[in-house]
C-alpha cells in the first residue's frame, strides 16, 4: 500500500519510535494520522506544529472499552501501527513479583491482538495493513529483560498468525525486528543504538513495497540478524551472559 493519502493510527505516538512514525507518515503524504496515547496531554509537543492531519486519540491498549471506542472513532483507518510497548528490564526470577511480567504481556501481546481484532473489519474494507513493532528479542532471549523477551516472542508468533488469518481479506501484516534504539526505553540497553528514524524508514518502506513478512530494520539489526541466522545457539549463548544486576 502507499503511505500517500493513507489514514494511519499509531499507538504510543507521543515519543520515540511512535512519534517518529507520526512525523514520517506526514512527510510521506498521509491524509490523517490518529496519534494514540493514554494521556493526550503528552502529545502537546508533537501537536504544536499545528498540522491538522494529526488527530489526538485517547487509548490505553490494555483497556477493552477504549480499544472499542478507538475502532469506532477511527473507522477510516487504512494502516494500523501497533507501536506501544512496555519493558521492565528485569529477570524472570530476580523481579520482586510478576506484576511487570503481566503488564508486558498486556501491552506487548494482548494490546496488538485486541487492536488488530477491533480494526480487522475496517482494514478489510480498505485493503489496508497492520504493522507490529517487535524486537530482535522476539528471536533471542535476554535474561536482563527476560519477561519482555517472552512478550516479544509471543508478539512475533501472533504477528505470523494474524498474517495467515488476514491474508484472505487482503490485509498486509508486517512485523518489525529491531535492536536497541535511541529512545527512553532503549537507553537502558548498551550502545550503539539505532536512531528511531532508521527503524521507521525501513518499516514504512516495507509497507510501501508490499512486503507481507518480517522486516529487519536498521543496519545494526541486520548485522545481529545475520549472526542469528548463521548460528542461533551461539548468539543465544552470548545473550545469556547478560544477566540482571543484583543488589
Phi, psi and omega per residue, in radians:
X1 nan 2.739 3.111
X2 -1.641 2.424 3.090
X3 -1.243 -0.658 3.120
X4 -0.988 2.241 3.129
X5 1.274 0.085 3.093
X6 -1.333 2.894 3.053
X7 -2.167 1.991 -2.999
X8 -1.949 2.714 2.959
X9 -2.214 2.192 -3.125
X10 -2.063 2.105 3.059
X11 -1.509 2.638 -3.099
X12 1.079 0.781 -2.943
X13 -1.548 0.044 -3.015
X14 -1.445 -0.317 -3.093
X15 -2.776 3.001 3.030
X16 1.018 -2.359 -3.090
X17 -1.125 -0.675 -3.125
X18 -1.085 -0.789 3.115
X19 -1.122 -0.705 3.131
X20 -1.122 -0.662 3.037
X21 -0.998 -0.849 -3.103
X22 -1.048 -0.795 -3.109
X23 -1.154 -0.722 -3.108
X24 -1.256 -0.589 3.054
X25 -1.049 -0.743 3.107
X26 -1.095 -0.760 3.141
X27 -1.077 -0.557 -3.108
X28 -1.537 0.090 3.001
X29 1.627 0.357 3.058
X30 -1.021 2.474 -3.116
X31 -1.345 -0.517 -3.110
X32 -2.775 2.493 3.064
X33 -2.305 1.937 3.007
X34 -1.329 2.065 -3.142
X35 -1.785 1.873 -2.957
X36 -1.813 2.236 3.121
X37 -2.594 2.837 3.118
X38 -1.134 -0.718 -3.133
X39 -2.184 1.931 -3.049
X40 -1.159 -0.248 3.050
X41 -1.075 -0.446 3.138
X42 -1.229 -0.160 -3.123
X43 -1.595 0.023 -3.010
X44 -0.938 -0.776 -3.092
X45 -1.178 -0.717 3.112
X46 -1.123 -0.714 -3.037
X47 -1.386 -0.185 -3.085
X48 -1.171 -0.221 3.054
X49 -1.137 -0.417 -3.141
X50 1.390 0.120 3.135
X51 -1.183 2.015 -3.051
X52 -1.267 -0.132 3.075
X53 -1.301 -0.287 3.096
X54 -1.475 2.130 -3.093
X55 -2.090 1.904 3.125
X56 -1.110 2.447 -3.126
X57 -2.456 1.991 3.084
X58 -1.216 2.199 -3.086
X59 -2.762 2.013 2.912
X60 -1.740 1.981 -3.020
X61 -1.166 -0.190 3.113
X62 -1.625 -0.018 -3.083
X63 -1.843 1.898 -3.079
X64 -1.000 -0.643 -3.133
X65 -1.167 -0.707 3.128
X66 -1.219 -0.599 3.072
X67 -1.102 -0.808 3.125
X68 -1.092 -0.713 3.133
X69 -1.124 -0.696 3.132
X70 -1.107 -0.718 3.137
X71 -1.148 -0.530 3.105
X72 -1.305 -0.789 -3.116
X73 -1.193 -0.755 -3.044
X74 -1.771 0.901 -3.057
X75 -1.337 0.027 3.128
X76 -1.843 0.170 -3.066
X77 -1.143 2.411 3.036
X78 -2.009 -0.254 3.133
X79 -2.432 2.019 3.113
X80 -1.786 2.096 3.129
X81 -1.959 1.847 3.112
X82 -1.499 1.584 -3.055
X83 -1.895 -0.486 -3.077
X84 -0.941 2.360 -3.128
X85 -2.586 2.834 3.112
X86 -2.489 2.383 3.110
X87 -2.415 2.261 3.117
X88 -1.592 -0.391 -3.101
X89 0.921 1.129 3.071
X90 -2.561 2.891 3.135
X91 -1.417 2.873 3.109
X92 -1.195 -0.567 -3.115
X93 -1.753 -0.657 -3.063
X94 -1.288 -0.356 3.101
X95 -1.039 2.511 -3.076
X96 -1.159 -0.461 3.111
X97 -2.778 -2.957 -3.082
X98 -1.835 0.216 -3.082
X99 -1.118 -0.784 3.137
X100 -1.162 -0.656 3.115
X101 -1.058 -0.725 3.119
X102 -1.176 -0.673 3.136
X103 -1.177 -0.684 3.083
X104 -1.022 -0.743 3.104
X105 -1.188 -0.672 3.125
X106 -1.077 -0.793 -3.069
X107 -1.409 -0.801 -2.955
X108 -1.520 -0.361 -3.135
X109 -2.053 -1.043 -3.095
X110 -1.179 -0.544 3.108
X111 -1.063 -0.986 3.094
X112 -1.047 -0.614 3.096
X113 -1.103 -0.836 -3.121
X114 -1.096 -0.779 -3.130
X115 -1.118 -0.756 -3.106
X116 -1.183 -0.675 3.059
X117 -1.076 -0.754 -3.091
X118 -1.171 -0.640 -3.053
X119 -1.681 -0.087 -3.108
X120 -0.972 -0.762 3.115
X121 -1.124 -0.648 3.102
X122 -1.108 -0.774 -3.114
X123 -1.234 -0.497 3.066
X124 -1.107 -0.689 -3.112
X125 -1.263 -0.529 -3.042
X126 -1.706 -0.163 -3.022
X127 1.121 0.688 -2.981
X128 -1.572 -2.749 -3.017
X129 -2.526 2.724 3.020
X130 -2.082 2.356 3.052
X131 -2.160 2.098 3.130
X132 -1.875 2.120 3.053
X133 -1.359 1.988 3.132
X134 -1.871 -2.422 -3.091
X135 -2.970 2.717 2.974
X136 -1.086 -0.333 3.064
X137 -1.300 0.001 2.925
X138 -1.242 -0.414 -3.055
X139 -1.806 -0.581 3.129
X140 -2.268 2.645 -3.091
X141 -1.728 2.399 3.101
X142 -1.965 1.903 -3.070
X143 -0.979 -0.547 3.123
X144 -1.283 -0.104 3.020
X145 -2.440 0.921 -2.905
X146 -1.068 -0.911 -3.046
X147 -1.370 -0.437 2.982
X148 -1.118 -0.800 3.091
X149 -0.974 -0.764 -3.140
X150 -1.096 -0.700 -3.132
X151 -1.184 -0.605 3.125
X152 -1.315 -0.572 3.022
X153 -1.109 -0.711 3.068
X154 -1.102 -0.675 3.121
X155 -1.106 -0.664 3.099
X156 -1.152 -0.799 3.109
X157 -1.052 -0.757 3.101
X158 -1.058 -0.789 -3.108
X159 -1.016 -0.724 3.139
X160 -1.181 -0.637 3.095
X161 -1.220 -0.727 3.095
X162 -1.049 -0.726 3.141
X163 -1.027 -0.773 -3.134
X164 -1.160 -0.756 -3.098
X165 -1.222 -0.632 -3.054
X166 -1.561 -0.073 3.141
X167 -1.044 -0.649 -3.097
X168 -1.119 -0.436 3.116
X169 -1.730 0.090 3.062
X170 1.401 0.359 -3.140
X171 -1.598 2.152 3.088
X172 -1.336 2.382 3.124
X173 -2.257 2.016 -3.112
X174 -1.983 2.313 3.004
X175 -1.897 2.340 -3.063
X176 -1.885 2.078 3.103
X177 -1.785 2.157 -3.120
X178 -2.529 2.636 3.044
X179 -1.506 -2.952 -3.064
X180 -0.989 2.408 -3.045
X181 -2.166 2.706 -3.094
X182 -1.311 1.353 3.107
X183 -2.387 3.063 3.106
X184 -1.060 -0.671 3.106
X185 -1.243 -0.812 -3.084
X186 -1.178 -0.370 -3.132
X187 -1.086 -0.294 3.135
X188 -1.472 -0.069 3.112
X189 -1.900 2.781 -3.018
X190 -1.212 2.693 2.998
X191 -1.327 2.806 0.005
X192 -1.354 2.778 -3.130
X193 -2.197 2.649 3.033
X194 -1.255 2.725 2.938
X195 -1.476 2.583 3.076
X196 -0.963 -0.597 -3.108
X197 -1.156 -0.627 3.072
X198 -1.019 -0.787 -3.117
X199 -1.136 -0.860 -3.061
X200 -1.154 -0.715 3.138
X201 -1.048 -0.847 -3.141
X202 -1.145 -0.635 -3.134
X203 -1.157 -0.835 -3.116
X204 -1.258 -0.553 3.024
X205 -1.051 -0.688 3.125
X206 -1.131 -0.705 3.079
X207 -1.049 -0.832 -3.081
X208 -1.211 -0.478 3.116
X209 -1.395 -0.095 -3.140
X210 1.371 0.282 3.123
X211 -1.128 2.342 -3.134
X212 -2.170 1.175 -2.953
X213 -2.915 -3.006 2.965
X214 -1.409 2.569 3.024
X215 -2.162 2.349 3.096
X216 -1.636 1.996 -2.958
X217 -1.718 2.196 3.069
X218 1.626 2.512 -3.093
X219 -1.057 -0.696 -3.142
X220 -1.135 -0.692 3.082
X221 -1.093 -0.734 -3.114
X222 -1.137 -0.622 3.090
X223 -1.112 -0.794 3.120
X224 -1.162 -0.668 -3.141
X225 -1.129 -0.675 3.097
X226 -1.101 -0.675 3.087
X227 -1.111 -0.664 3.107
X228 -1.149 -0.789 3.141
X229 -1.090 -0.706 -3.091
X230 -1.186 -0.714 -3.083
X231 -2.764 1.470 -3.106
X232 -0.998 -0.686 -3.099
X233 -1.173 -0.662 3.128
X234 -1.130 -0.769 3.140
X235 -1.142 -0.718 3.123
X236 -1.120 -0.673 3.108
X237 -1.073 -0.696 3.097
X238 -1.134 -0.805 -3.122
X239 -1.112 -0.553 -3.083
X240 -1.248 -0.171 3.065
X241 -1.430 -0.198 -3.081
X242 -1.616 1.461 -3.010
X243 -1.580 2.749 3.077
X244 -1.084 2.514 3.115
X245 -1.337 2.358 -3.124
X246 -1.897 2.589 3.081
X247 1.333 nan nan
